[in-house]
Every structure is written in structure tokens, then in C-alpha cells.
Amino acid sequence: MAQKKIEIKRIANSSARQLTFSKRRRGLFKKARELSILCEADVALLVFSSNGKLYEYSSSSSMKEMLNKYMDKCILYPNTIQNDGQRTLEV
């Protein structure tokens, strides 16, 4: 049985919005973990809630090390942004 498709728009009810945020955040972190395991990829994920609380995931090393690795790549390869806004960095 297929799930009902939902319209992607802001949830007006604050308690429902918080519940959805928590569930989707957990799902996103689960997918990040699966990607790191299945593909042996270094994955870092930062999420800020609407009230500014930070949630982070880093697959193999500390978040600080992952961010330093990212910043080093940005300095070495500054023109790596594609048309869709995504950044592609190759080692």
C-alpha cells in the first residue's frame, strides 16, 4: 500500500511541526549513516532547528575534522559549484 503524498508547505500547528521535525531529522540522520556504511563515504550533517538548536552527525571522525577537510577543499577548488547549487569536490 502506497503512502499518501503530502503537500510540502509549512505546518501551521507548532506541536505537529515539532513532531514532524523530530521524525524527519531522525530519518535524515539514519540515511546519512546508511550512506556512510554502504558506500564507505565520509558524511557530515548539520541541522539547526527553528529555535537554533544544533544537531550534527559525523560518520568517521569529529565534526571539526570533517569541516576542516571541507574548508581545505573549498580553498583548493573554489570553482566547484554546479548549476543546481550543489558543490562537487573530488579528491
C-alpha positions, 0 to 999 in steps of 0.5 A: 500500500502506497503512502499518501503524498503530502503537500510540502508547505509549512505546518501551521500547528507548532506541536505537529511541526515539532513532531514532524521535525523530530521524525524527519531529522531522525530519518535524515540522520539514519540515511546519512549513516546508511550512506556512510556504511554502504558506500564507505563515504565520509558524511557530515550533517548539520541541522539547526532547528527553528529555535537554533538548536544544533544537531550534527552527525559525523560518520568517521571522525569529529565534526571539526575534522570533517569541516576542516577537510571541507574548508581545505577543499573549498580553498583548493577548488573554489570553482566547484559549484554546479548549476543546481547549487550543489558543490562537487569536490573530488579528491 
